[in-house]
Amino acid sequence: MKNHALDEILADALGQIAAFGNFSAARQRLFFGLNGDKCTGRLQFYCQKVLENKRLLIYQAVDRVLDTVEEKISDALNENLSEKDILYMLSGQSITKLKNECSV
């Protein structure tokens, strides 16, 4: 998967900012169909080529990282960073690196 999940989060984040003025981790979970360890939506589609026993790891990593992404985007918006700057800030990241920054 490398950064495909992060790419989707970033694309959706910019869409959420345009539509709602912010990014919501809870809203993104709905978009992905992600509910705890279960996924019944779009994220599941992106993981079709991933071995089934590895998908849970991706779902868990994405679930954990969404709150970190929400916090980073909220801070960036409070600093009046542009969408372009937010994209640059997060595009150099990885799910693993962001997941490791999670406070839980």
C-alpha distances in whole Angstrom, upper triangle without the diagonal:
4,6,5,7,9,10,11,13,15,16,17,19,21,22,23,25,27,27,28,29,26,23,23,20,22,22,18,18,20,18,15,18,17,20,19,17,18,16,18,17,14,11,12,12,8,7,10,9,8,11,13,14,10,10,13,11,8,11,14,12,11,15,16,15,16,20,19,18,21,23,22,23,26,27,27,28,31,31,32,29,28,25,24,24,22,19,20,20,17,15,16,14,11,10,11,14,15,15,17,20,20,24,23
4,6,8,8,10,12,13,14,16,18,18,20,22,23,24,26,28,28,28,26,22,23,20,23,23,19,19,22,20,17,20,19,22,21,20,20,19,21,19,17,14,15,15,12,11,14,12,11,14,16,17,13,13,15,13,10,13,15,12,12,16,16,14,16,19,18,17,20,22,21,21,25,26,25,27,30,29,30,27,26,23,22,22,20,17,18,18,14,12,12,11,8,8,9,12,13,14,16,18,19,22,23
4,6,5,6,9,10,10,12,14,15,17,18,19,21,23,24,25,25,22,19,20,18,20,20,16,17,20,18,15,19,18,21,20,20,20,18,20,18,15,13,15,15,11,12,15,14,13,17,18,19,15,14,16,14,11,13,15,12,11,15,15,12,14,17,16,14,17,19,18,18,21,22,21,23,26,26,26,23,22,19,18,19,17,14,14,14,11,9,10,9,6,7,9,11,11,13,15,16,17,21,22
4,5,5,6,9,10,11,12,14,16,17,18,20,21,22,24,24,22,18,19,17,19,19,15,16,18,15,13,16,16,19,20,19,19,16,18,15,12,10,12,12,8,9,12,12,12,15,17,18,15,13,16,14,11,13,15,13,11,14,16,14,14,18,17,15,18,20,19,19,22,24,22,24,27,27,27,24,23,20,19,20,18,15,16,17,13,11,13,12,10,9,12,14,14,15,18,19,19,23,23
4,5,5,6,9,10,11,12,14,15,16,18,20,21,21,22,19,16,16,14,16,15,12,12,15,12,10,13,12,16,16,16,16,13,15,13,10,8,10,11,8,9,12,13,12,15,16,17,14,12,13,12,8,10,12,10,7,11,12,10,11,14,14,12,15,18,17,17,20,22,21,22,25,26,26,23,22,19,19,20,17,14,16,16,13,11,13,12,9,8,11,13,12,12,16,17,17,20,20
4,5,5,6,9,10,10,12,14,15,16,18,20,20,20,17,14,15,13,16,15,12,13,16,14,12,15,14,18,18,18,18,16,18,16,13,11,14,15,11,13,16,17,16,19,20,20,17,15,16,14,11,12,13,10,8,11,12,9,10,13,12,10,13,15,14,14,17,18,17,19,22,22,22,20,19,16,16,16,13,11,13,12,9,8,10,8,7,6,10,11,10,11,14,15,15,19,19
4,5,5,6,9,10,11,13,14,15,17,18,19,19,17,15,16,15,18,16,13,15,17,14,13,17,16,20,21,21,21,18,19,16,13,12,15,14,11,13,16,17,17,20,21,22,19,17,19,17,14,15,17,14,11,15,16,13,12,16,15,12,15,17,16,15,18,20,18,19,23,23,22,19,18,15,14,15,13,10,12,13,9,8,11,10,9,10,13,14,13,15,18,18,19,22,23
4,5,5,6,8,10,11,12,14,15,16,17,18,16,13,14,13,15,14,10,12,13,10,9,13,14,17,18,19,18,15,16,13,10,9,12,12,9,12,15,16,16,20,20,22,19,16,18,17,13,13,16,14,11,13,15,13,12,15,15,12,14,17,16,15,18,20,19,20,23,24,23,20,19,15,16,17,14,12,14,15,12,11,14,13,12,11,15,16,15,16,19,19,19,23,23
4,6,5,6,9,10,10,12,14,15,15,16,13,10,11,10,12,11,8,10,12,10,9,13,13,16,17,18,18,15,17,14,11,10,14,14,12,14,17,19,18,21,21,22,19,17,17,17,13,13,14,12,9,11,13,10,8,12,12,9,10,14,13,12,15,17,16,16,20,21,20,18,17,14,15,16,12,11,13,13,10,10,13,12,11,10,14,15,12,13,17,17,16,19,20
4,5,5,6,9,10,10,12,14,15,14,12,10,12,12,15,13,10,13,15,13,13,16,16,19,21,21,21,19,20,17,14,14,17,17,15,17,20,21,21,24,25,26,22,20,21,20,16,16,18,15,12,14,15,12,10,13,13,9,11,14,12,10,14,15,14,14,18,18,18,15,14,10,11,12,9,7,10,10,8,8,11,11,11,11,15,15,13,15,18,17,17,21,22
4,5,5,6,9,10,11,12,14,14,13,11,13,13,16,14,11,14,15,12,12,16,17,20,22,23,22,19,20,16,13,13,17,16,14,17,20,21,21,25,25,27,24,21,22,22,18,18,20,18,14,16,18,15,13,16,16,12,13,17,15,13,16,18,16,16,20,20,19,17,15,11,12,14,11,9,12,13,11,10,14,14,15,14,18,19,17,18,22,21,21,24,25
4,5,5,6,9,10,10,11,12,11,9,10,11,12,10,8,11,12,9,10,13,14,18,19,21,20,17,18,14,12,12,16,16,14,17,20,22,22,25,25,26,24,21,21,21,18,17,19,17,13,15,17,14,12,14,15,12,12,15,15,12,15,18,16,16,19,20,19,17,16,12,14,15,13,11,15,15,13,13,17,16,16,15,19,19,17,18,22,21,20,23,24
4,5,5,6,9,10,10,10,8,6,8,9,12,10,8,12,13,11,12,16,16,19,20,22,22,19,20,17,15,15,18,19,17,20,23,24,24,27,27,28,25,22,23,22,19,18,19,17,14,15,16,13,10,12,13,9,9,12,11,8,11,14,12,12,15,17,16,14,13,9,12,13,9,9,13,13,10,12,15,14,15,15,18,18,15,17,20,19,18,21,22
4,5,5,6,9,10,9,9,8,11,13,15,13,12,15,16,14,15,19,19,22,24,25,25,22,23,20,17,17,21,21,19,22,25,26,26,30,30,31,28,25,26,25,22,21,22,21,17,18,19,16,14,16,16,12,12,14,13,10,12,15,13,12,15,16,14,13,10,7,9,11,9,8,12,13,11,12,16,16,17,17,21,20,18,20,23,21,21,24,25
4,5,5,6,8,9,9,9,11,13,15,12,11,14,14,12,14,17,18,21,23,25,24,21,21,18,16,17,20,20,19,22,24,26,26,30,30,31,29,25,26,26,22,21,23,22,18,19,21,18,15,17,18,14,13,17,16,13,14,17,16,14,18,19,17,16,13,10,12,15,12,12,15,16,15,15,19,19,20,19,23,23,20,22,25,24,23,26,27
4,5,5,5,7,6,6,8,10,12,9,9,12,12,11,13,16,17,19,21,24,23,20,21,18,16,17,20,21,20,23,25,27,27,30,30,31,29,25,25,25,22,21,22,21,17,17,19,17,13,15,16,13,11,14,14,11,12,15,14,12,16,18,16,15,14,11,14,16,13,13,17,17,15,16,20,19,20,19,23,23,20,21,24,23,21,24,25
4,6,5,4,4,6,9,12,14,12,12,16,16,14,17,20,20,22,24,26,26,24,24,21,20,20,24,24,23,25,28,30,30,33,33,34,31,28,28,28,24,23,24,23,19,19,20,18,15,15,16,13,11,13,13,9,10,13,12,9,13,14,12,12,10,8,12,13,10,11,15,15,14,16,19,19,21,20,24,23,20,22,25,22,22,24,25
4,6,6,8,9,12,15,17,14,14,18,18,16,18,21,22,25,27,29,28,26,26,22,20,21,25,25,24,27,29,31,31,35,34,36,33,30,31,30,27,26,27,26,22,22,24,21,18,19,20,16,15,17,17,13,14,16,14,12,15,17,14,14,11,9,12,14,13,13,17,17,17,18,21,22,23,23,27,26,23,25,28,26,25,28,29
4,6,8,10,11,15,15,12,13,16,15,14,17,19,21,23,26,28,27,24,24,21,19,21,24,24,24,27,29,31,31,35,34,35,33,30,30,30,27,25,27,26,22,22,24,22,18,19,20,17,15,18,18,15,15,18,17,14,17,19,17,17,15,13,16,18,16,16,20,20,19,21,24,24,25,24,28,28,24,26,29,27,26,28,29
4,5,8,9,13,13,11,12,16,15,14,17,19,20,22,24,27,26,24,24,21,20,21,25,25,25,27,30,32,32,35,34,35,33,30,30,30,27,25,26,25,21,21,22,20,17,17,19,16,13,16,16,13,12,16,15,12,15,17,16,16,15,13,17,18,16,17,20,20,19,21,24,24,25,24,27,27,23,25,28,26,24,26,27
4,7,10,13,15,13,14,17,17,17,19,22,22,24,26,28,28,26,27,24,23,23,27,27,26,29,32,34,33,36,36,37,34,31,31,30,28,26,27,25,22,22,22,20,17,17,18,15,12,14,14,11,10,13,12,9,11,14,12,13,12,11,14,15,13,15,18,18,17,20,23,22,24,23,27,26,22,24,27,24,23,25,26
4,7,10,12,10,11,15,15,15,17,20,20,21,23,25,25,24,24,22,21,21,25,25,24,27,30,32,31,34,33,34,31,28,28,27,24,23,23,22,19,18,19,16,13,13,14,11,8,10,11,8,7,10,10,8,10,13,12,12,12,11,14,15,12,14,17,16,15,18,20,20,21,20,23,22,19,21,23,21,20,21,23
4,7,9,8,8,11,13,12,14,16,16,18,19,22,22,20,21,19,18,17,21,22,21,23,26,28,27,30,29,30,27,24,24,23,21,19,19,18,15,14,15,13,10,10,11,8,6,9,10,7,7,11,11,10,12,15,14,14,14,11,15,15,11,13,16,15,13,15,18,17,18,17,20,19,16,17,20,18,17,19,20
4,5,5,6,9,10,11,12,14,13,15,16,19,19,18,19,17,17,16,20,21,21,22,25,28,26,29,28,28,26,23,22,22,19,17,17,17,14,12,13,12,8,8,11,9,6,9,11,9,9,13,14,13,15,17,17,17,17,15,18,18,15,16,19,17,15,18,20,19,19,17,20,20,16,17,20,18,16,17,18
4,5,5,6,9,10,10,12,11,12,13,15,16,15,17,15,15,14,17,19,18,20,23,25,23,26,24,25,22,20,18,18,16,14,14,13,10,9,10,9,5,6,9,8,6,9,11,10,11,14,15,15,17,19,20,19,19,17,20,20,16,16,19,17,15,17,19,17,17,14,17,17,14,14,17,15,13,15,15
4,5,5,7,9,10,10,9,10,11,15,15,14,15,14,15,14,17,19,19,20,23,26,24,26,25,25,23,20,19,19,17,14,14,15,12,10,11,12,8,8,12,11,9,12,15,14,14,17,18,18,20,22,23,22,22,20,23,23,19,20,23,21,19,21,23,21,20,17,20,21,17,16,20,18,16,17,16
4,5,5,6,9,10,10,11,14,17,16,14,15,13,13,14,16,18,18,20,23,25,24,27,25,26,24,21,20,21,18,15,16,17,13,12,14,14,10,11,14,12,10,14,16,14,14,18,19,17,20,22,22,22,21,18,21,22,18,19,22,21,18,20,23,21,21,18,21,22,19,18,22,21,18,20,20
4,5,5,6,8,8,11,13,15,14,12,13,11,11,10,14,15,15,16,19,22,21,23,22,23,21,18,17,18,15,13,14,14,10,9,12,11,8,10,12,10,10,13,15,13,14,18,18,17,20,22,22,21,20,17,20,20,17,16,20,19,16,17,20,18,17,15,18,19,16,16,20,19,17,19,19
4,5,5,6,5,7,9,11,11,9,11,9,10,9,12,14,14,15,18,21,20,22,20,21,19,16,15,16,13,10,11,12,9,7,11,11,8,10,13,12,12,15,17,16,17,20,21,21,23,25,25,24,24,21,23,24,20,20,23,21,18,20,22,20,18,15,18,20,17,16,19,19,16,19,18
4,5,5,6,8,11,13,12,10,10,8,9,10,12,14,15,17,19,22,21,23,21,23,21,18,17,18,16,13,15,16,13,11,14,15,12,14,17,15,14,18,20,18,19,22,23,22,24,27,27,26,25,22,25,26,22,21,25,24,21,22,25,23,21,19,22,23,20,19,23,23,20,22,21
4,6,8,11,14,15,13,11,10,7,7,8,11,12,13,15,17,20,20,22,21,23,21,17,17,19,16,13,16,16,12,12,15,15,12,15,17,15,14,18,19,18,19,22,22,21,24,26,26,25,23,20,22,24,20,19,23,22,19,20,23,21,20,18,21,23,20,19,23,23,21,23,23
4,5,9,11,12,10,7,8,5,5,5,8,9,10,11,14,17,16,19,17,19,17,14,14,15,12,10,12,13,10,10,13,13,11,14,16,15,15,19,20,18,20,23,23,23,26,28,27,26,25,22,23,24,21,20,23,22,19,19,22,20,18,15,18,21,18,17,21,22,20,22,21
4,6,10,11,8,5,5,4,6,7,8,10,12,13,14,18,17,19,17,18,17,14,13,15,13,10,13,14,12,11,14,15,13,16,19,17,17,21,22,21,23,26,26,26,28,31,30,29,28,25,27,28,24,23,26,26,22,23,25,23,21,18,21,23,21,19,23,23,21,23,22
4,6,7,6,4,7,7,9,7,9,12,12,12,15,18,16,18,16,17,15,12,11,13,11,7,9,11,9,7,11,12,11,13,16,16,16,19,20,20,21,24,25,25,27,30,30,29,28,25,27,27,24,23,26,25,21,22,24,21,19,16,18,20,18,16,20,20,18,20,18
4,6,5,6,8,10,12,11,11,15,16,15,18,21,19,20,17,17,17,14,11,14,13,9,10,13,11,8,12,14,12,14,17,17,17,20,22,22,23,25,27,27,29,31,32,31,31,28,30,30,26,26,28,27,24,25,27,24,22,18,20,22,20,17,21,21,18,20,17
4,5,8,11,13,15,13,13,17,17,16,18,21,19,19,16,16,15,13,10,11,12,8,7,11,10,7,10,13,12,13,16,17,17,19,22,22,23,25,27,27,29,31,32,31,32,29,31,31,27,26,29,27,24,25,26,23,21,17,18,20,18,15,18,19,16,17,15
4,7,10,12,14,12,11,15,16,14,16,18,16,16,13,12,12,10,6,9,10,6,6,10,10,8,11,14,14,16,18,19,20,22,24,24,26,28,29,30,32,34,35,33,33,31,32,32,28,28,30,28,24,25,27,23,20,17,17,20,19,16,18,20,17,19,16
4,7,9,12,10,9,13,14,13,14,17,15,15,12,13,13,10,8,11,11,7,9,12,12,10,13,16,15,17,20,20,21,23,25,25,27,29,30,31,33,35,35,34,34,31,32,33,29,28,30,29,26,26,28,25,22,18,20,23,21,18,21,23,20,22,19
4,6,8,7,6,9,11,10,12,15,14,15,12,13,13,9,9,12,10,7,10,12,11,10,14,15,14,17,20,19,20,23,24,24,26,28,29,29,32,34,34,32,32,28,30,31,27,26,28,27,24,24,26,23,21,17,19,22,20,18,22,23,21,23,21
4,7,8,6,9,11,11,12,16,15,16,14,16,16,12,12,15,14,11,14,16,14,13,17,18,17,20,22,22,22,25,27,26,27,30,31,31,33,35,35,34,33,29,31,32,29,27,30,29,26,26,28,26,23,20,22,25,23,22,25,26,24,26,24
4,6,6,7,9,11,12,15,15,17,15,18,17,13,14,16,14,11,14,16,13,13,17,18,16,19,21,20,20,24,25,24,25,28,28,28,31,33,32,31,30,26,28,29,26,24,27,27,24,23,26,24,22,19,22,24,22,21,25,26,24,26,25
4,5,5,7,9,10,14,14,17,15,18,17,13,14,16,13,11,15,15,12,14,17,17,15,19,20,18,19,23,23,22,24,27,27,27,30,31,31,29,27,24,25,26,23,21,24,24,21,20,23,22,20,17,20,23,21,20,24,25,23,26,25
4,5,5,6,9,12,11,14,13,15,13,10,11,12,9,8,11,12,9,11,14,14,13,16,18,17,18,21,21,21,23,26,25,26,29,30,30,28,27,23,24,25,22,20,23,23,19,19,21,19,16,14,17,19,18,17,21,22,20,23,22
4,5,5,7,10,10,12,10,13,12,8,10,12,10,8,12,13,12,13,16,17,16,19,21,20,21,24,25,24,27,29,29,30,33,34,34,32,31,27,28,29,26,24,26,26,23,22,24,22,19,16,19,22,21,19,23,24,23,26,24
4,5,5,9,10,13,12,15,14,11,13,15,12,12,16,16,14,16,19,19,18,22,23,22,23,26,26,26,28,31,30,30,34,35,34,32,31,27,27,29,26,24,26,27,23,22,24,23,20,18,20,23,22,21,25,26,25,28,27
4,6,8,9,12,12,15,13,10,13,14,10,11,14,14,12,15,18,17,17,20,21,19,21,24,24,23,26,29,28,28,32,33,32,30,28,25,25,26,24,21,23,24,20,18,21,19,17,15,17,20,20,19,22,24,23,27,26
4,6,5,8,8,11,9,7,10,11,8,9,13,13,12,14,17,17,17,21,22,20,23,25,25,25,28,30,30,31,34,35,34,32,31,27,27,28,26,23,25,25,21,20,22,20,17,15,16,20,19,18,21,23,23,26,25
4,6,8,8,12,11,9,12,14,12,12,16,16,16,18,21,21,21,24,25,24,26,29,29,29,31,34,33,34,37,38,38,35,34,30,30,32,29,26,28,28,25,23,25,23,20,18,20,23,23,22,25,27,26,30,28
4,6,8,11,10,9,13,14,12,14,17,17,17,19,22,21,22,26,26,25,28,30,30,30,33,35,34,35,38,39,39,36,35,31,31,32,30,27,28,28,25,23,24,23,19,18,19,23,23,22,25,27,27,30,29
4,6,8,7,6,10,10,9,11,14,14,14,17,19,19,20,24,24,23,26,29,28,29,31,33,33,34,37,38,38,35,34,31,31,31,29,26,27,27,24,22,23,21,18,16,17,20,21,19,22,25,24,27,26
4,6,5,6,10,10,11,13,15,15,16,19,20,21,23,26,26,26,28,31,31,31,34,36,36,37,40,41,41,38,38,34,34,35,32,30,31,31,27,26,26,24,20,18,18,22,23,21,23,26,26,28,27
4,5,5,8,10,10,11,13,15,16,17,19,21,22,25,26,26,28,30,31,31,34,36,36,37,40,41,41,39,38,35,35,36,33,31,32,32,28,27,28,25,22,19,19,23,23,21,23,26,25,28,26
4,6,7,8,10,11,12,14,16,17,18,20,22,24,25,26,28,30,30,31,34,35,36,37,40,41,42,39,39,36,36,36,33,31,33,32,28,27,28,25,21,19,18,22,22,20,22,25,24,26,24
4,5,5,7,9,10,11,13,15,16,17,19,22,22,23,25,27,27,28,31,32,33,34,37,37,38,36,36,33,33,33,30,28,29,28,24,24,24,21,17,15,15,18,19,16,19,22,21,24,22
4,5,5,6,9,10,11,12,14,15,17,20,21,21,23,25,25,26,28,30,31,32,34,36,36,34,33,30,31,31,28,26,27,27,23,22,23,21,17,14,15,18,18,16,19,21,20,23,21
4,5,5,6,8,10,10,12,14,16,18,19,20,22,24,25,26,28,29,30,32,34,35,36,34,34,31,32,32,28,27,28,27,23,23,24,21,18,14,14,18,18,15,17,20,18,21,18
4,5,5,6,9,10,11,12,14,17,17,18,20,22,23,24,26,28,28,30,32,33,34,32,32,29,30,30,26,25,26,25,21,21,21,18,15,11,11,15,15,12,14,17,16,18,16
4,5,5,6,8,10,10,12,15,16,16,18,20,21,21,24,26,26,27,30,31,32,29,29,26,27,27,23,22,23,22,18,18,19,16,12,9,10,14,13,11,14,16,15,18,17
4,6,5,6,9,10,11,14,15,15,17,19,20,21,23,25,25,27,29,30,31,29,29,26,27,27,24,22,24,23,19,20,21,18,15,11,12,15,14,12,15,17,15,18,16
4,5,5,6,9,10,12,13,15,16,18,19,20,22,24,25,26,28,30,31,29,29,27,28,27,24,23,25,23,19,20,21,17,14,11,11,14,13,10,12,14,12,15,13
4,5,5,6,9,11,11,12,15,16,17,18,20,22,22,24,26,27,28,26,27,24,25,24,21,20,21,19,16,17,17,14,11,7,7,10,9,6,10,12,10,13,12
4,5,5,6,9,10,10,12,14,15,16,18,20,20,22,24,25,26,24,24,21,22,22,19,18,19,18,14,15,16,13,11,7,9,12,10,8,12,13,11,14,14
4,6,6,8,10,10,12,14,15,16,18,20,21,22,24,25,26,25,25,23,24,24,20,20,22,20,16,18,19,16,14,10,12,14,11,9,13,13,11,13,12
4,6,6,8,9,11,12,14,15,17,18,20,21,22,24,25,24,25,23,24,23,20,20,21,19,16,17,18,15,13,9,10,11,9,6,9,10,7,9,8
4,6,5,6,9,10,11,12,14,15,16,18,20,21,22,21,22,19,21,19,16,16,17,15,12,14,15,11,10,7,8,9,6,5,8,8,7,10,10
4,5,5,6,9,10,10,12,14,15,16,18,20,21,19,20,18,19,19,15,15,17,15,12,14,16,13,12,9,12,12,9,9,12,11,9,12,12
4,5,5,6,9,10,10,12,14,15,16,18,20,19,20,18,20,19,16,17,19,16,13,16,18,15,14,12,14,13,10,9,12,10,8,9,10
4,5,5,6,9,10,11,12,14,15,17,18,17,19,17,19,17,14,15,16,13,11,14,15,12,12,10,12,11,7,8,10,7,6,8,10
4,5,5,6,8,10,10,12,14,15,16,15,16,14,15,14,10,11,13,11,8,11,13,10,11,10,12,11,8,9,12,10,9,12,14
4,6,5,6,9,10,10,12,14,15,14,15,14,16,15,11,13,15,13,11,14,16,14,15,13,16,15,11,12,15,12,11,13,14
4,6,5,6,9,10,11,12,14,14,16,15,17,15,12,14,16,13,12,15,17,14,16,15,16,15,11,13,14,11,10,11,13
4,5,5,6,9,10,11,12,11,13,12,14,12,9,11,12,9,9,12,13,12,14,13,15,13,10,12,14,11,11,13,16
4,5,5,6,8,10,10,9,10,9,12,10,7,9,12,9,9,12,14,13,15,15,18,16,13,15,17,14,14,16,18
4,5,5,6,9,10,10,12,12,14,13,10,13,15,13,12,16,18,17,19,18,20,19,15,17,19,16,15,16,18
4,5,5,6,9,9,12,12,15,12,10,13,14,12,12,16,17,16,19,19,20,18,15,17,18,15,15,16,19
4,5,5,6,5,8,9,11,8,7,10,11,9,11,14,15,15,18,19,21,18,15,18,20,16,17,18,21
4,5,5,6,8,9,11,10,8,12,14,12,13,16,18,18,21,21,23,21,18,21,22,19,19,21,23
4,5,8,10,12,15,13,11,15,16,14,16,19,21,20,23,23,25,23,20,22,23,20,20,20,23
4,6,9,12,13,11,11,14,15,13,15,18,19,19,23,23,25,23,20,23,24,20,21,22,25
4,6,9,11,10,10,13,14,13,15,18,20,20,23,24,27,24,22,25,26,23,23,24,27
4,7,8,6,7,10,11,10,12,15,16,17,20,22,24,22,19,23,24,21,22,24,27
4,5,5,6,9,10,10,12,14,16,18,21,22,25,23,21,24,25,23,24,26,29
4,5,5,6,9,10,11,12,15,16,19,20,23,21,19,22,24,22,23,25,27
4,5,5,6,9,10,10,13,15,18,20,23,21,19,23,24,22,24,26,29
4,5,5,6,9,10,11,13,17,19,21,19,17,21,22,20,22,24,27
4,5,5,6,8,11,12,15,16,19,17,15,18,20,17,18,21,23
4,5,5,6,9,10,13,15,18,16,14,18,20,18,19,22,24
4,6,5,7,9,13,15,17,15,15,18,20,18,20,23,25
4,6,6,8,11,13,16,13,12,16,17,15,17,19,22
4,5,5,8,10,13,11,9,13,14,13,15,18,20
4,5,8,10,13,12,11,14,16,15,17,21,23
4,7,10,12,10,10,14,15,14,17,20,22
4,7,8,7,7,10,11,11,13,17,19
4,5,5,6,8,10,11,13,16,18
4,6,5,6,8,10,11,14,15
4,6,5,6,9,10,14,14
4,5,5,7,9,13,14
4,5,5,7,10,12
4,5,5,9,9
4,5,8,9
4,6,9
4,6
4
